């Protein structure tokens, strides 16, 4: 009896490349090595105020096709301390949109592009994007750009951000009111709302840098000044609270406070007075940082008060940063 041979047409297993066949733990170790370099992303205008205040310039590059290194041979060399102090910087000056930008494979220079690994495929992107957010310091100098950034990224990506840098410049006039609107108060309210939003959404924030330019009117140093209040919102990330389910995450806060009185031209011809003013400004920045980290007002101001009443007591009546005793 003749029979017919029956062939079973089973679906072929999904073909995956060799890298994706590696265990997840091994791929994570590779991703950690790949994203070991720090990045700096400035969400700011083309000529922001902090370029002049910090006296730094940023090299603007495009995310997908810009050259991050000058030579291919430079890609795998050992990183020096100078490289770590000057991370690759991206400046995003246009308004962010919640949409994807198409990557053209034929024009992308993969050897020198910034983090081309995230562009390989959707699976690798989902596995690596959290590493990119963790290794990037996000820089802002305006509340509106900050809030627009939060509207454009996903909530799960917010939870991966660990580094934040803020540049705060108040209105230099004590009070600015035009057309019945108090712009000084509106500016302060916007910054307070921005810091409050950031402290609630950046649940894994670990490193916070704040650069404050106080101008000439803000001469008295204490933690109740209006320019300090917005940043005290971050105390919730450094102190345990029964109202939130997240443990304290903030590990490092650095505050650099400058004003008209910390510049040499404020006390021309008196080097000792200039040096005293600069050191007191630094100690005031340290006091703000301690307050953000949860210290009490007296503990945060202790080092500043000690220097004011001790080493720099002879300059108290010239500077007037704190109580002079008169």
N, C-alpha and C positions, 0 to 999 in steps of 0.2 A: 504494500500500500504506500503509495507515494505521498509524501507530506511536504508542506511548504515551510520554509524557514522563516520564522517570525523575528524581526529585529525590533528591539525595544528602543524607542527614541526618548531617552531620558535627557532632561535639560542639562546642559553643561554647567559645571560649577562656575561661579563668577570668578573671572581672572583678576588677580590683584598683583601689583608689582612687588618686587622683593622687599622694598623698604616697609611697605604696609603690612607685610607678613611678620615683621618683628614684633615681639611682645610690647605692650603699651608702656611698661616700665622702661624698656630700652629706648623707645622713641622719646619718652619724656626726658631722659638723660641727654639725648642728642639735641633736643629742643633747648634745654637749659644751656648747653654749650654754645649753641647757635645764637641765642639771644643774650649772651653774657655782656655784650656792650650796651651802654646806656644811650638813650636817645632823648632829645629835647624837642618838644612840640609847642611852638608859640602860636596861640590863637589870638592874633593881634593884628593891628593895621601894619601897613608897609613901613611906616616910620613911627613906632610906638614911643611913648614917653620913657619907658625903661631903657631904651637904647642910650639915651643921653644921661639918665640918672646912674645907670650901672656902668656906663662907659664901655659897653661891649657891642660888638656887631655880630650878626648872625648870618651864616651862609645859607641862603635859601635854595632848596633842592626840591624836585618833584618826587612824590612818593614812589611811583612805579618805574619811571624811566630816568630819573636823575642819577648822576654819578656820585656815589658816596665816597669813593676812593679814587685817587688820582691815577693809580696804576693797579693792574690785576695782581702783580706780585706783592702788593701791599696788603692784600686781603687777609693773609694768614700769619702775618708777623706778630710777634709778642707785643701786647699793648703796654705802653709806658704810662707813668703817672700823669704826664701831660695830656695824653689821649683821654684819660678818664676825667680830667678836669675840664676838657673841652669836647663834650660829646657832639655827635652829629645832630645838627639843628634843622628842623623843618619849621617854616613859618606859613601858617594858613591865614591869609588876609581876607579871603572871600567868605561870604556867608555860607555856613555849612548847610547841606541839604540831606535829608534822610533818603538818599537814593544811592545806587551803586554806580561806580564809574567803570566802564568797560576797559579791560586791559588787552591791548593788541600784542599778540605774541610776536608777530613779525618785526615790530619796531622796538620791543623792549630789550634793553641790553642787560641780560640776566647776570652776567659776570660782575657787573659793577652797580647794579640796582640796589636800592635799600630794602633789605629783607625780602628778596624774591621768593623765598620759600613759601610765604603765605599766599602766593599767586599760582602755585602749582595746580591745586585742585581744591574743591570745596571741602573735602574731608580733611586734608592737611590744614586748610585755613581754620576750620573749626577746632582743630587740635592745638594750633599754635597761636591764635590771636590773643589768648589770655597772657601768653608769655610776652608778647609785644606790648600790651598795655601795662604789664607790671614793670617792664624795663624802661618805660618812657616817663619823663617828667613833663607834665602839662603846665603851661605858663599862661597866665591871664593878667590883663591890666584894666579890664572893664567888666562890670556886672552883666551887661547885655550880651556880650560875646560868650561869657561863661554860661549863662542860662540857655543860650542858643546851642551851645555844645552839648548840654545835657538833653536837649530835645532831639538832637540828631543821632545820638548813640543809644545802644540798647542797655537795658538795666543790668544784664549780666556782665556787660563790658565795664560798666561803672564800678562794679564790685571788684574788678581786677586792678583798678588804679591804685597805686601805692605812693606816688610822688606828685606833689602839687606845689606850684610856685606862684605867688601873688605879688603884684606890684601896685601899691596904693599911693595915689597922689590926690590930695584934697584940693578944693578950690583955695587958691592962695589968698584971696580976700576973706576977711573974717565972715562976711555975710554977702551973698549975692542974690538979689531979688529983682526980677524983671517981669513986667506984666502981671504982677500979683503972685508970681510963683517963686517960692524959695528954693533956688537951685542947690544951695549948700545943704539944706535939709534933705532934699530929694536924693542928692548924691550919697549922703550918709545912709539913708534908708535903703537905697539900692544895694550898697555894699553889705549892709547888715543882712538883708534878705538873701543875697548871694552866698554869704558865709554860712548862714543857717541851712540853706539848701544843700551846700556841699558837705556840711558836717553830718547831715542825715542820709545822704545818698552814697557818699564815699565811705562805705562801711569798713574797708580794708586799708584806709589811708595810714601810711607809716611815717613818711617824711614830709614835713611842711616847711617851706621857706617863705618868709614874708619880708618884702622890702617896702618900707614906709618913708615917704618924703614929707616931713611935717611943714615945710615952708617956713616963713618968718613969723606968722602970728602964733604958731604952736610952740611956745617957748617953755612952758611949765611942764615938768616931768612928773606925772603920776599915772596910775592905771585907770583913772576915771575919766581921762581925756576922751573926747568924742572919736578921735582917730584910732583909739585902741579898742573900743567897744565891739566893732564888727568881728574882730578876730578871736574874741573870747568865746564865740559860738563853738569853736573847735574844742573847748574843754570837755565836751561830752564824749569825744573820742579818746581822751586820755584818762578819764575817770570812770569807774564802774557805776552803772546806774540800774535801778530796778525797772525803769520804764522802757528800756531797750533790751532786746534779746542778744545783742552783739557785745562781746567782751571788749575792753579797751584795746585799741590797735595802734594809736599814735605813739611812736617811739622817739622821734627826733623833731624838734622845732627850732628853727633858726630865724631870728628876727634882726634885720639890719635897719636901724633907724638913722636917718639923716635929715638935716634941715639947713636953712640958710646959715644958722649959727655953727654948723660943723664944717663950714668952708673957711679956707684961709683968708679970703677977702673980708670976712666978717670982723676980723681982728688984725688988721694989717699992721705989721711991725712988732707984734707981740707973739713970738713963737711959743712961749710957755702957756699963754692963754689959749692959743689955738690947739695945742696938744691936750690941755685939760678939757677943752670943749669936746674934742673928738673922742677922748676916752669916756667922758660922761655920756655921750650919745651911745657909745657901744654898750655901756653898762645898762642904759635905759632899754636898749633893744634886748639885752639878755633878761632883764626883768619882765618884759612883755612875754618873752618865750617861756619863762618859768611860770608865769600866770596861765598861759595857754596849756601848759603841761599839768595844771592842777594845783599849783602852789598858792598859798594864801597871799593876800596883799602884802602883809608885813614880811613874810619870808621871801617873796619875789623881789621886794625893794631893798632887802637888807644890805646886799653888796653895794648897791648904788648909794645908799645912805651912809654907809661906812666910808666910802671914798669922798663923798660930799662933805662930811663932817671932819674928815681926817686929812688925807693927802691934798685935797683941793679946797680946803677951808678958806684959804687966803683969796680964792677967786670967787667966792660965793656972791659977793655984792656986785661983781662985774657981770657974772653970767645970769644969775637969777633963775636958774632952772628949778630950784627947790626952795624951801623956806630958808630965809637968811637970818632969822632971829630978830629982825627989826619989826 
